[in-house]
Amino acid sequence: MPQSKYPGDQETQEWAENACMDEFKKNVKNPDDFTFSYYFPTRESWSEGDREVLCVAAKENGSDWTGSAVK
């Protein structure tokens, strides 16, 4: 995340969701088969220098799969 000051809980979650949604749409093959989730900095981790958002793709129906979801 580019902000220098912690933007707040809701703003941080919204930023992460929007960033992951953009990446998901651009980079996941067969996006209708997948869903995404994300991890984002908390107020506590931010104070320790954490600015990373981690995006995670999973099968929509929860089934097992192998390979890559990325185009």
C-alpha positions, 0 to 999 in steps of 0.5 A: 500500500502506498500510504505513509500514514495508516488510512484506517481499518475500513479504508485499508480493507477497501483498498485491498479488496479493490486492488485484488479485484483488479488483479484478479480480473486482469490475471486469472484465467477462467475467473468465473471458476474462481473467487478471491480473498485477501490479507491486508495490514492491520493497525498493529502490523502497519506500525511495524512497517507492514504495507503488503496486501496478499491476494489469494484465488480459490476454486468457486465451489471449493473443490481441489485443483492443481496448477495455476489460476494465472493466465 
